[in-house]
Amino acid sequence: MKKLIKKYETGHINFILHADEAERYYRNKTDILYKGKEKTDDEGNPIRNANNRIPRNFHGLIVNQKASYAFTAPPLFDIGNTANNKKVTEVLGDEYAKNCMELCVNAANTSIGWVHYWEDESGFEWAVVDSKQIIPIWSRNLKQKLIGVLRVYSDLDEETGDMYTYYEYWSDTYAQSFRRKTTDTEYNSFTYHDMFINPETSEMESCYSHNFNEVPFIPFFNNNIHTDDLQNIKPLIDVYDKVFSGFINDLDDVQELIFVLTGYGGTNLNGFLQDLKKYKVIKMDGDEEKSGVSTLSIEIPIEARNSVLEATRKAIFEQGQGFDPQPESFGNQSREALKFMYSLLEMKTGLMETEFKLGFSRLIRAICKYLNIPYEVIIQTWTRTCIKNDTEQAQICKDSVGIVSKKTILKNHPLVEDADAELKQIENEEQEEQEKIDSQGYQPFPKDKAGGTNEE
């Protein structure tokens, strides 16, 4: 195990560095806040008074767009039986939608998300694991099967107060746990660690056997080339932050009006400003022809900077394949026009969906195996959440009456969230209306004032 850790842990450091950087940008802690020193003169005094460092959270916006677009309505699964579908949904639990969002954000920031599942006294459990904790071990064949996972994380020992680095190694049949003091770089304190509960004896052990017949960790890759979403847009974000912060600094440092004094007889410049404010006059000494006060105004090249910021912003959303939420981009857009505005985001989400489907299929198979329920084909239904033209959509549904089924129309109607529930509600309302008619009695011909009918 020591050899395995030394072999893989060193290379994992680069992965952690890139992941930390992407997560930092996701939280709007960009390089503008940390990099770049203040310019000083020969005496060490700052040349500029203003030192604004203003980050713009473009990466967080684009990642959240993808997560909301793909998982506001999380994928639905069909294994061919309604009762079994309900059982699978119950095992997925109430946190299923939240876990989907977390998986998407982890994959966007680190290039891969991870799910770990296990079995305990509560039943089948699963959770999203921090991608920085996982060191995967792949087979060398073309399939690149996952043959082992080394989970590494640090935690405090409450009994001794020492910080330890913990190692969990998972294979397709067992798991082992080890730990060492974080300060021990030579692995002299490397020992087994009892963290698993033996279900038969209820004692803590360092080894755990399972019957999953596969490594109980599932990868969810961000795209087909296994890269994160920051890589393409980081240089552009840095340029935008630099130009925007520099513009604000110029506004703070450069005065709109500069006084030019010739032959000023005051003691200092503060006295000049005080006399000007208090007495509305100033005293000038020397030759009258050479004495005087004039002003200079400095114009900041706003148009040039606006052009740079606008071009950079456009490039960020193009490179990041996001949806630019500029107000001028909206209006009474048709359905097809809105689809075009989401085209780049749809392209990126589609690449992620292809990779995530593989992971979700493995998770559903593991659940079915635990529940001992049969399955043949796992059908996944993905729903996109985006801005829609509800008026146009409702008109399409209205025009489709008699052409497609009522359930299909309700599924696509903008006011309906659950088509099955809406169908049931329609049936109930129709039944109540019929009962009301029956209770009042049916009269095919209205009665006249004499009590008879108007039937001829």
Steps between C-alpha positions, in 0.01 A plus 500: 500500500789738568637436151156556348456830687847628409442410135166680456491770768776714346329525161169575670640828633477664154135396477431658840671826400288537186185402690570753777550774241171422323310483828657831602379662176157340555482689832606825326852498648684571174870576453437876499460478880839338556740553210677819398694732731442872544734722299725713721752780449868496596414571863251216519190716500208383285475684170123467499267557792218281370547122502156362420492128423154412376428140392213399270353156558464387138614144575248459781223636278575266210535193725173579677332547163595147399400349834161673499441431130563126539391416856228737620282212384731200569501193271219248532563125477281222362599132546180364347277467807309778675522341845872440465551854370343626823736285709803636317376857550462436874860376524627805310345703779399860552852629436516355149449836324749675729760226441455537124575872526806432717628238254467747213684778685777261612546371146505854355768610749719189513416317172339209689240436769484192723220305666569247777237244603499253788271286713436543872227435756286769333518328163651620173672837536678721250664842507707740290869501596739794468690433177828616655485205742485234228801338331366252241697198385406395147580185310742528208269351237291699252191488722688668788299322767510637852690239703560698817443831676724665756313758704727748682386763747617671821320511831564577865532223756278621783675283759859609434441833325737401219422554133501177299487417132262210439519252213216275388575247230196345328506204264218294348477279812642680802616828653791577731571807710834652606623826647814695578578826673483783251836632618666162436651524153691170532191288572651374828161534674312321222263248664171319452197699613177345632215689338267229363232329711479121485126427449525170689705604803433880489870555561719751321740353245748628242372269225154487350364239256213575265296310241469762229747314271627835377673803645217694672610832351348641180672766284301777329724669243435861402539442126651267241856636542486504881573871554351759733297806396751762620784407267359673191395826666751571778728729290197697382364541854841626616508756217150623583583536871824685422343749258193561714700546822747729321212712374363544852849587626529771234171650609624512860848632426447746216326825592260654257653848550870580560613851608813645335659763729751760378672724754293372792606670825337264745689272737367174367236351274266433789499872572403567140199269526399641837516860374303407195224333702487756781555837333420413140824681409872415492812713534756495219854645537757601241468653160138557413561391144655174617259428786166330457280197544380274225345154491547175312238234450592136430271271306511126566467289180168348601393386154818301441470322835131430447585342166761277663264398780216429259719289270648311796158430650375366168805276466453364853149376424603365160803314633317390814197391293260686726191713461570874524214649707521847346164683529517621140511138384142438613164616382210330333720220377350205314555142611760437230687821580523402867630158402774666297601715798547183704687313226850522654374406846306210351812378319706499819223343707453228238865395531461482877172308472664227294761443773254533790262244351768234540542588867128510575449162330763346730332654804154369402641151435660499845166600656312233305750239608463601863118495476514172306268630229536413130587748229571470131543848363542818703328789324610847608288809435685831521320835514647841423398807698522823302313817407200424282235692312199374697243666276636330189534168684138516624378575147687198365332282764160644409553431130606142578167395651366203304838436339702366793393347830373711789790382718759617246333841479496534879866400523595792275255758635684784683250500791523126570781354711370143546303364205373191687375710791333743259323214317371369831381847599315538167329165555397602853359830378306326220363249748393774742326686219315188394392428857371857530293460184361166618405640841299785343312266267510513124219686317521470122222766461451797734162520684246773427318708763204259508723212603498326166774483240551694183522183297269516201 
